[in-house]
Amino acid sequence: MPSQQTRPARGMRDFLPEDVRRRAYVIGVVSDVYQRYGFEPLETPSLENIETLTGKYGEEGNKLIFKVLRRGEHEASGETDLALRYDLTVPLARVVAEYRGQLPKFFKRYQIQPVWRADRPARGRFREFFQCDVDAIGSRSPVVETEMLAAVGDVLSRLGFDDFTIQLNHRQLLTATLNRAGIEPALHTTALVALDKLDKIGVDGVLKEMVSRSVPPDAATAVLENAHSGEFGSFSDDQGSAALQNLREIMDLCEVTAAKGHVKPAPFLARGLSYYTGAIMEVTVPDLAGSLGGGGRYDGLIGMFLGEDVPACGFSLGLERILVVMTERKMFPPQVEHASADILLTVFDQATIPEVLKLAAELRNSGTRVEVYPEPDKLGKQMKYGAARKIRFAAILGGDEIARGEVTIKNLETGAQESVPRAVVGEKIKGSSA
């Protein structure tokens, strides 16, 4: 039983080699797809000034910010001046405000870095986790949302998902719905916080929470009475009509992109963050509580730093949840699940080590991944080690092989072995792995 001293902090994790390989694979796919859509990479510090983050995430989000005590002589005061990054969106808004003169008119960036939240750990939910964000700054056109949904659809399809749904709603449509139900504007934020939990606690749970948050029972019931319809209603007011038209444009445009067939109306999708101003979206797959990611339009957030509204839209993929689902469904390709070497070079005896190292260099230069057994040992033990490491091939380079200019290659999966000229070992390995 591991001692408390050796365990990572609750909600944090160590990543062993197989974990790192899986993460690197997903991040590689995400980065490649986003670059094909014209998004550029960005990184920001892990720590932000506390005032940069507070007040940007709504009532629930503010409670989850990891605050950092002032240091040195100020530590005893219990005051905080820094906080760990809660997401990648607010830091992006700060960057746009700080470097606006250096950025293009339409700034498109992706960012893959860890964030921290003082949340209760659960399946697929951690206190430290990576986000894969993609954002577009500078345009209010529905083409922005469409391209974003297409990029997300491309990522998920490339990773092997075929059963994902992109739920789509509009913050102004929710506002119009709350107004029509008779909920006063001062209670909109609290009503949306409750509504955002619909998929977790159901209609009765949301109704109970709304009432506990001072929403009149009749008004709460009016909001929820069509909760299972899955369709947008009609709106006579300008705000609701404009929002509905915007959503229809986005859904129509998605029909000619990689998101085709995956975008569905979700009239009760709320998303808890308070900075959303327009279309909001969330990706779900069957058998997963919660989503694989989400986002939306937030035309007012950057203005908090800049003093004027700047059009912006973003989407965040939850890397950790993607990894959980892909691992459970065995979706990773063999080269990711297997060891990081294509061949193990065994060591026959001390005298052959220089030639083994020379062969290793030759193979690596040709693009083959090579692990060298570090010391002379019984060949059976070396083969057993290679098989345990899931390395497919082992090479024997004893005195006889060196004299003949050959290498004996053994397939550790089938047990078959053959001697081949030293110059073609790399081609032989690649050909057998194809």
Helices and strands as residue ranges (DSSP letters): H 17-36, E 40-41, E 47-49, H 50-53, H 58-62, E 67-69, G 72-77, E 80-84, H 89-99, G 100-102, E 107-116, E 128-137, H 142-159, E 165-170, H 171-180, G 185-187, H 188-195, H 198-212, H 217-224, H 238-254, E 263-265, E 279-284, E 293-297, H 303-306, E 312-318, H 319-328, H 334-337, E 343-345, G 350-352, H 353-365, E 370-372, H 379-388, E 393-396, H 399-404, E 406-411, E 417-421, G 422-424, H 425-433
